[in-house]
């Protein structure tokens, strides 16, 4: 197999596997935040702020996978 083909294939796997975890985490996080807001509507502002911070951290993981995929595609 050609090294460039292997690098592109590895980049695809990197993005596929690297985005499954954050997708599950964001879905779980938003679901739990909505449950918390439904139980305590008066605390929805604090819950929403914490939710957005958690979503940003989870999304950063998929951005790291994107950077690694770009490195595999364009550097190799």
N, C-alpha and C positions, 0 to 999 in steps of 0.2 A: 504494500500500500504506500502510496506517495505521502511524504510528510505533510504536505499542505492539505491533502484530503483528510488525513488523520487529525490535523489541527482543527479543521472546520467541523468534523464529526465530534471531536472533544468539546468544542465550543457549544455545539447544540446540546450535548448532554449536560454541560455546565449550566446553561440557561434553564434547561428543563428541570433538572434536579434542584438547582439553586433557587428556583421560584416556587417550588411546591411548599417548602417550609414556611416562607413568609405569607403565602396565600392562605394556608391553614391558620397561621397565627393571627392574621388580620381578621379573618372571618370569625374566629373564636373571640378575639378581643372586642370586636364591634357587637357581636351577639351578647356577650356578657355586659358590655356597657349599656346596651339597650335594656337588658333585664334590670340593671341597677337603676336606670332612669325611670323605668316603669314602677319600681318599688318605692323609690324616693325621688319624686319630681323636684323637690326643693334643692337637691344636691346635683341636679343635672349639669350645672355649669362646671363644677369641679370634676365630675365624671367625664364630661366631654373633653375637658382640657387634658386629663390624664390619658384618655383614649387617643387623642391626636398625637401626643408624645410617644405613646406605645406604637402607633401605626408608623410614625416616622422612623423609629428604631427598627421595626420589622422590615420596612421597605428598604432600609439601608443595606440589609443583607442581600436582597436581590440586586441592588445596584453594584455591590461588590462582585457578584457573579457576572453581571454585565461587563464590568471592567476586565475581569479575567477572560471572559469570552472574546472581547475585543483584542486583548493581548494575544490570545491564541490565534486569532484570525490574521491580524496585521503584522505581528512580529515574527511569527514562525514562517 
